[in-house]
Amino acid sequence: LRLGVVGKLKRILLWLLVVYVSIPFIIKLCPSIQAKLVFLNFVRMPYFIDLKQPLDQGLNHTHNLYLEPEAGLKVGVWHTVPAQMWREAQGKEGEWYDSTFSSTHPVILYLHGNAGTRGGDHRVQLYKVLSSLGYHVVTFDYRGWGDSDGSPSEGGMTSDALFIYDWLKERLDKKPLYIWGHSLGTGVATNLVRRLCDRGSPPDALILESPFTNIREEAKSHPFSMVYRYLPGFDWFFLDAITANNIRFASDENVNHISCPVLILHAEDDGVVPFHLGKKLYNMASQSKSLSGHKVQFVPFSSSLAYKHKFIYRSPELPNILRYLLCLSPSLPPSHR
Ligand SMILES: *[C@@H]1O[C@H](CO)[C@@H](O)[C@H](O)[C@H]1NC(C)=O
């Protein structure tokens, strides 16, 4: 009997070994698997959200709409008005929401990270915080995510973001428009801002929450790659497969081409995008020629706060931090940690 158990164990171990060794080869042969792992757009967590009903997420001053970045390609968008307008917003339709852009309130375009949709809980909580601070928040699902059409790609994400940015700019004229990216969305954000700066129209500020330097460094540090990180050939098997999909998210290069105020927020206990990558990006940004003369700020959040990868919205200091960036206050409060 004991031998039987040992035999079974051996067989299981052998299978695990076969799986462990095959995965790198499978990925090398089908690099599109790596693209799916980077985007995780098929993970619709939480599954039963009706994106047409932001009210279900407690957003009683949010309008769901669809825009068409390319002919025949619709993307789902949420527009949340500043929270002080919530009573007025009851029962209102698109036309009213559109007219609110003419008020003096600034607008934040929010670019979410991989996995899930614009209705993900940590995202919704941030919209609530920002709208309570008097901002409009406009968020959307890139092509391939949520109820948007199409399939994901870095180029597609960036051009969707650019389209929505221009759509907003048309409505805002000279009013402030800020860009906020989270996680993979920080890569989209720096791509977008680089494009805007290339054409001579930088945004009013860029906020990067839990950013990384580039996708290769991020993939290497991601918990998913833990069991392979030290395998010889890791770069060739895994990272080259990402590059083969034209996925770069090179924020480290982009910071040398952007010129607007930049704020980086990162929690020391971030287990998805490690803190040191956000710090490294900040060091690069603070040495960037194109950013010289602009405010470049790094705000770490101590591990004791347990904000990890998704919970910086909980920081009671966020209002002060934003006020500082957006020029309303001369100095960062000393208690921001
Ligand atoms: C609607 O949302 C606002 C802002 O988040 C909140 O203060 C208010 O209590 C909500 N009203 C209702 C009836 O839920």
The ligand as a MOL file (V3000), in Angstrom:
LIG
                    3D

  0  0  0     0  0            999 V3000
M  V30 BEGIN CTAB
M  V30 COUNTS 14 14 0 0 0
M  V30 BEGIN ATOM
M  V30 1 C -25.8910 59.6800 -4.7960 0
M  V30 2 O -24.4660 59.8210 -4.8720 0
M  V30 3 C -23.9490 60.8290 -4.0480 0
M  V30 4 C -22.4710 61.0010 -4.3660 0
M  V30 5 O -21.7840 59.8100 -4.3130 0
M  V30 6 C -24.1930 60.4810 -2.6100 0
M  V30 7 O -23.6800 61.4750 -1.7460 0
M  V30 8 C -25.7010 60.3510 -2.3950 0
M  V30 9 O -25.9730 59.9400 -1.0860 0
M  V30 10 C -26.2900 59.3480 -3.3760 0
M  V30 11 N -27.7460 59.4050 -3.2580 0
M  V30 12 C -28.5020 58.3300 -3.1240 0
M  V30 13 C -29.9650 58.5520 -3.0350 0
M  V30 14 O -28.0310 57.2030 -3.0690 0
M  V30 END ATOM
M  V30 BEGIN BOND
M  V30 1 1 1 2
M  V30 2 1 1 10
M  V30 3 1 2 3
M  V30 4 1 3 4
M  V30 5 1 3 6
M  V30 6 1 4 5
M  V30 7 1 6 7
M  V30 8 1 6 8
M  V30 9 1 8 9
M  V30 10 1 8 10
M  V30 11 1 10 11
M  V30 12 1 11 12
M  V30 13 1 12 13
M  V30 14 2 12 14
M  V30 END BOND
M  V30 END CTAB
M  END
